Amino acid sequence: VTAMEDIESVLTTLEAKVQSFEDEIVELEQILPIRFARMTEEEIAEVEHNVANDKQQFSDIQQKTIDMRASISKLRDEIQAAEDTADVIPAVRELRRGLLHTVRALTGVSIAIRLEKSILVPLNVNFHEAASIALENRLDLMNRRGIVVDTRRRYEVAAERLLTDVNLVAEGSVGTPPLASSNEPFDFSSDSAQFRAGIEIVTPLDRRRARNNFRAAQVSLQRARRNYMAAEDQVKLDIRTMYNEAITEARIFEICRRALRVAARELDQAIEFGDRPDAGEYAGGRGVNISRALENILYNQNEMIESWAEYETARLSIYRDMGTMDINESGLWADDIVNLKAR
């Protein structure tokens, strides 16, 4: 009787999990189109095949829970009608074994479905778009462009100071006699008057300081231009590095997803093999196989989480390098809310 109560309690919990798991399948149906938009036809076919198998297994589990509920009712009637409870112990053990297998099967299916529900927030720009946006929005690049413009102006001023000057010069003397020898200061005499006119040319050869300033301005302009080009190249390099990092981590994430699914299957096989009646002497390795399968699951889970973290770091770095990252009042990236909704 106690065993039957335990079995019924576990079955009730299992039925509740099966019912709640139906919502996860509905969520998966909504997420799959988002994943398919970024996958190849072969990858889509593989995911559809895996999901179809998972749904079939879940359908089998639902049917098994219904059958076990009927078996429990039937077995209770047999226990009440039996004179010796020892006659129904094998049936109770078989029901218990079936319930255990069903719980394990649901665990495996739940892992597989939740794996398929995991999704990365996509990059909304490619490398060329990100680089173009960065060149337009980066404040440090704007400052460097301003330095180049200021240096260019100083260069033009130095160049203007080095231009050749041509001056028209005219001088004249009216030729009046000195006041000491004459009392008529306005006694102009055209014969003694002198007039001179000419052109004065000042060439760069005569302007050593201006010439040196011009050459220094030339060097400063080239240095400023090269510094600006180096800053542009560094921005493009940073974006390309993080973009490639994001693409790589996205692929690693998918690889870890597949590896984790394989590890879950290994765990199911290890448990199933150890519970087989004909396992015989090989059943002793059951604990080793299960332990190894659990270690593989834990390892691949950690790898999957790490690849997700690396992907998000690379994606954040791309938006930072583009100069379009908005920080809210709490000091957090404003994209965080959107990310949480997408995940």
Contacts in CASP RR format, 6 or more apart in sequence:
PFRMAT RR
TARGET T0000
AUTHOR 0000-0000-0000
METHOD contacts of the structure
MODEL  1
VTAMEDIESVLTTLEAKVQSFEDEIVELEQILPIRFARMTEEEIAEVEHN
VANDKQQFSDIQQKTIDMRASISKLRDEIQAAEDTADVIPAVRELRRGLL
HTVRALTGVSIAIRLEKSILVPLNVNFHEAASIALENRLDLMNRRGIVVD
TRRRYEVAAERLLTDVNLVAEGSVGTPPLASSNEPFDFSSDSAQFRAGIE
IVTPLDRRRARNNFRAAQVSLQRARRNYMAAEDQVKLDIRTMYNEAITEA
RIFEICRRALRVAARELDQAIEFGDRPDAGEYAGGRGVNISRALENILYN
QNEMIESWAEYETARLSIYRDMGTMDINESGLWADDIVNLKAR
1 79 0 8 1.000
3 92 0 8 1.000
3 96 0 8 1.000
4 72 0 8 1.000
4 75 0 8 1.000
4 76 0 8 1.000
4 79 0 8 1.000
4 92 0 8 1.000
7 72 0 8 1.000
7 92 0 8 1.000
7 95 0 8 1.000
7 96 0 8 1.000
7 99 0 8 1.000
8 72 0 8 1.000
10 99 0 8 1.000
10 103 0 8 1.000
11 65 0 8 1.000
11 68 0 8 1.000
11 69 0 8 1.000
11 72 0 8 1.000
11 99 0 8 1.000
14 65 0 8 1.000
14 99 0 8 1.000
14 102 0 8 1.000
14 103 0 8 1.000
14 106 0 8 1.000
15 65 0 8 1.000
15 69 0 8 1.000
17 106 0 8 1.000
17 110 0 8 1.000
18 58 0 8 1.000
18 61 0 8 1.000
18 62 0 8 1.000
18 65 0 8 1.000
18 106 0 8 1.000
21 58 0 8 1.000
21 106 0 8 1.000
21 109 0 8 1.000
21 110 0 8 1.000
21 113 0 8 1.000
24 110 0 8 1.000
24 113 0 8 1.000
24 114 0 8 1.000
24 117 0 8 1.000
25 55 0 8 1.000
25 58 0 8 1.000
25 113 0 8 1.000
27 117 0 8 1.000
28 51 0 8 1.000
28 113 0 8 1.000
28 116 0 8 1.000
28 117 0 8 1.000
31 116 0 8 1.000
31 117 0 8 1.000
31 119 0 8 1.000
32 47 0 8 1.000
32 51 0 8 1.000
32 116 0 8 1.000
34 119 0 8 1.000
35 47 0 8 1.000
35 116 0 8 1.000
35 119 0 8 1.000
36 44 0 8 1.000
36 47 0 8 1.000
38 122 0 8 1.000
39 47 0 8 1.000
43 254 0 8 1.000
47 116 0 8 1.000
50 112 0 8 1.000
50 116 0 8 1.000
50 261 0 8 1.000
51 113 0 8 1.000
51 116 0 8 1.000
54 109 0 8 1.000
54 112 0 8 1.000
54 113 0 8 1.000
54 116 0 8 1.000
57 105 0 8 1.000
57 109 0 8 1.000
58 106 0 8 1.000
58 109 0 8 1.000
58 113 0 8 1.000
60 105 0 8 1.000
61 102 0 8 1.000
61 105 0 8 1.000
61 106 0 8 1.000
61 109 0 8 1.000
64 98 0 8 1.000
64 102 0 8 1.000
65 102 0 8 1.000
68 95 0 8 1.000
68 98 0 8 1.000
68 99 0 8 1.000
68 102 0 8 1.000
71 95 0 8 1.000
72 95 0 8 1.000
75 88 0 8 1.000
75 91 0 8 1.000
75 92 0 8 1.000
75 95 0 8 1.000
78 88 0 8 1.000
78 91 0 8 1.000
79 85 0 8 1.000
79 88 0 8 1.000
82 88 0 8 1.000
97 275 0 8 1.000
100 275 0 8 1.000
101 272 0 8 1.000
101 275 0 8 1.000
104 268 0 8 1.000
104 271 0 8 1.000
105 268 0 8 1.000
108 264 0 8 1.000
108 267 0 8 1.000
108 268 0 8 1.000
111 260 0 8 1.000
111 261 0 8 1.000
111 264 0 8 1.000
112 261 0 8 1.000
112 264 0 8 1.000
115 257 0 8 1.000
115 260 0 8 1.000
115 261 0 8 1.000
116 257 0 8 1.000
118 253 0 8 1.000
118 257 0 8 1.000
118 304 0 8 1.000
118 308 0 8 1.000
119 342 0 8 1.000
119 343 0 8 1.000
120 250 0 8 1.000
120 253 0 8 1.000
120 308 0 8 1.000
120 311 0 8 1.000
121 312 0 8 1.000
121 315 0 8 1.000
121 338 0 8 1.000
121 339 0 8 1.000
121 342 0 8 1.000
121 343 0 8 1.000
123 243 0 8 1.000
123 246 0 8 1.000
123 315 0 8 1.000
123 318 0 8 1.000
125 133 0 8 1.000
125 318 0 8 1.000
125 322 0 8 1.000
126 243 0 8 1.000
127 239 0 8 1.000
127 240 0 8 1.000
127 243 0 8 1.000
130 239 0 8 1.000
130 243 0 8 1.000
130 318 0 8 1.000
130 321 0 8 1.000
130 322 0 8 1.000
131 235 0 8 1.000
131 236 0 8 1.000
131 239 0 8 1.000
131 240 0 8 1.000
133 322 0 8 1.000
133 323 0 8 1.000
133 324 0 8 1.000
134 141 0 8 1.000
134 235 0 8 1.000
134 236 0 8 1.000
134 239 0 8 1.000
134 321 0 8 1.000
134 322 0 8 1.000
134 323 0 8 1.000
135 141 0 8 1.000
135 232 0 8 1.000
135 235 0 8 1.000
137 322 0 8 1.000
137 323 0 8 1.000
137 324 0 8 1.000
138 235 0 8 1.000
138 321 0 8 1.000
138 322 0 8 1.000
138 323 0 8 1.000
139 323 0 8 1.000
140 231 0 8 1.000
141 228 0 8 1.000
141 231 0 8 1.000
141 232 0 8 1.000
141 235 0 8 1.000
144 224 0 8 1.000
144 227 0 8 1.000
144 228 0 8 1.000
144 231 0 8 1.000
145 228 0 8 1.000
147 224 0 8 1.000
147 227 0 8 1.000
147 228 0 8 1.000
148 221 0 8 1.000
148 224 0 8 1.000
148 225 0 8 1.000
148 228 0 8 1.000
151 217 0 8 1.000
151 220 0 8 1.000
151 221 0 8 1.000
151 224 0 8 1.000
152 221 0 8 1.000
154 217 0 8 1.000
154 220 0 8 1.000
154 221 0 8 1.000
155 214 0 8 1.000
155 217 0 8 1.000
155 218 0 8 1.000
155 220 0 8 1.000
155 221 0 8 1.000
157 217 0 8 1.000
158 210 0 8 1.000
158 213 0 8 1.000
158 214 0 8 1.000
158 216 0 8 1.000
158 217 0 8 1.000
159 214 0 8 1.000
159 217 0 8 1.000
161 207 0 8 1.000
161 210 0 8 1.000
161 213 0 8 1.000
161 214 0 8 1.000
162 204 0 8 1.000
162 207 0 8 1.000
162 210 0 8 1.000
162 211 0 8 1.000
162 214 0 8 1.000
163 204 0 8 1.000
164 201 0 8 1.000
164 202 0 8 1.000
164 203 0 8 1.000
164 204 0 8 1.000
165 200 0 8 1.000
165 201 0 8 1.000
165 202 0 8 1.000
166 199 0 8 1.000
166 200 0 8 1.000
166 201 0 8 1.000
167 199 0 8 1.000
167 200 0 8 1.000
167 201 0 8 1.000
167 202 0 8 1.000
168 197 0 8 1.000
168 198 0 8 1.000
168 199 0 8 1.000
168 200 0 8 1.000
169 196 0 8 1.000
169 197 0 8 1.000
169 198 0 8 1.000
169 199 0 8 1.000
169 200 0 8 1.000
170 195 0 8 1.000
170 196 0 8 1.000
170 197 0 8 1.000
170 198 0 8 1.000
171 195 0 8 1.000
171 196 0 8 1.000
171 197 0 8 1.000
172 193 0 8 1.000
172 194 0 8 1.000
172 195 0 8 1.000
172 196 0 8 1.000
173 193 0 8 1.000
173 194 0 8 1.000
173 195 0 8 1.000
174 188 0 8 1.000
174 193 0 8 1.000
175 188 0 8 1.000
175 189 0 8 1.000
175 192 0 8 1.000
175 193 0 8 1.000
175 194 0 8 1.000
176 182 0 8 1.000
176 185 0 8 1.000
176 186 0 8 1.000
176 187 0 8 1.000
176 188 0 8 1.000
176 189 0 8 1.000
176 192 0 8 1.000
177 184 0 8 1.000
177 187 0 8 1.000
177 189 0 8 1.000
179 185 0 8 1.000
204 210 0 8 1.000
204 211 0 8 1.000
235 321 0 8 1.000
238 317 0 8 1.000
238 321 0 8 1.000
239 318 0 8 1.000
239 321 0 8 1.000
239 322 0 8 1.000
242 314 0 8 1.000
242 315 0 8 1.000
242 317 0 8 1.000
242 318 0 8 1.000
242 321 0 8 1.000
243 314 0 8 1.000
243 318 0 8 1.000
245 310 0 8 1.000
245 314 0 8 1.000
245 317 0 8 1.000
246 311 0 8 1.000
246 314 0 8 1.000
246 315 0 8 1.000
246 318 0 8 1.000
249 307 0 8 1.000
249 308 0 8 1.000
249 310 0 8 1.000
249 311 0 8 1.000
249 314 0 8 1.000
250 311 0 8 1.000
252 303 0 8 1.000
252 307 0 8 1.000
252 310 0 8 1.000
253 304 0 8 1.000
253 307 0 8 1.000
253 308 0 8 1.000
253 311 0 8 1.000
256 300 0 8 1.000
256 303 0 8 1.000
256 304 0 8 1.000
256 307 0 8 1.000
257 304 0 8 1.000
259 296 0 8 1.000
259 300 0 8 1.000
259 303 0 8 1.000
260 297 0 8 1.000
260 300 0 8 1.000
260 301 0 8 1.000
260 304 0 8 1.000
263 293 0 8 1.000
263 296 0 8 1.000
263 297 0 8 1.000
263 299 0 8 1.000
263 300 0 8 1.000
264 297 0 8 1.000
266 289 0 8 1.000
266 292 0 8 1.000
266 293 0 8 1.000
266 296 0 8 1.000
267 290 0 8 1.000
267 293 0 8 1.000
267 294 0 8 1.000
267 296 0 8 1.000
267 297 0 8 1.000
270 286 0 8 1.000
270 287 0 8 1.000
270 289 0 8 1.000
270 290 0 8 1.000
270 292 0 8 1.000
270 293 0 8 1.000
271 286 0 8 1.000
271 290 0 8 1.000
273 279 0 8 1.000
273 282 0 8 1.000
273 286 0 8 1.000
273 289 0 8 1.000
274 282 0 8 1.000
274 283 0 8 1.000
274 284 0 8 1.000
274 285 0 8 1.000
274 286 0 8 1.000
274 289 0 8 1.000
276 283 0 8 1.000
279 286 0 8 1.000
312 339 0 8 1.000
316 325 0 8 1.000
316 333 0 8 1.000
319 325 0 8 1.000
319 333 0 8 1.000
319 335 0 8 1.000
325 333 0 8 1.000
325 335 0 8 1.000
326 333 0 8 1.000
326 334 0 8 1.000
326 335 0 8 1.000
327 333 0 8 1.000
327 334 0 8 1.000
328 334 0 8 1.000
END
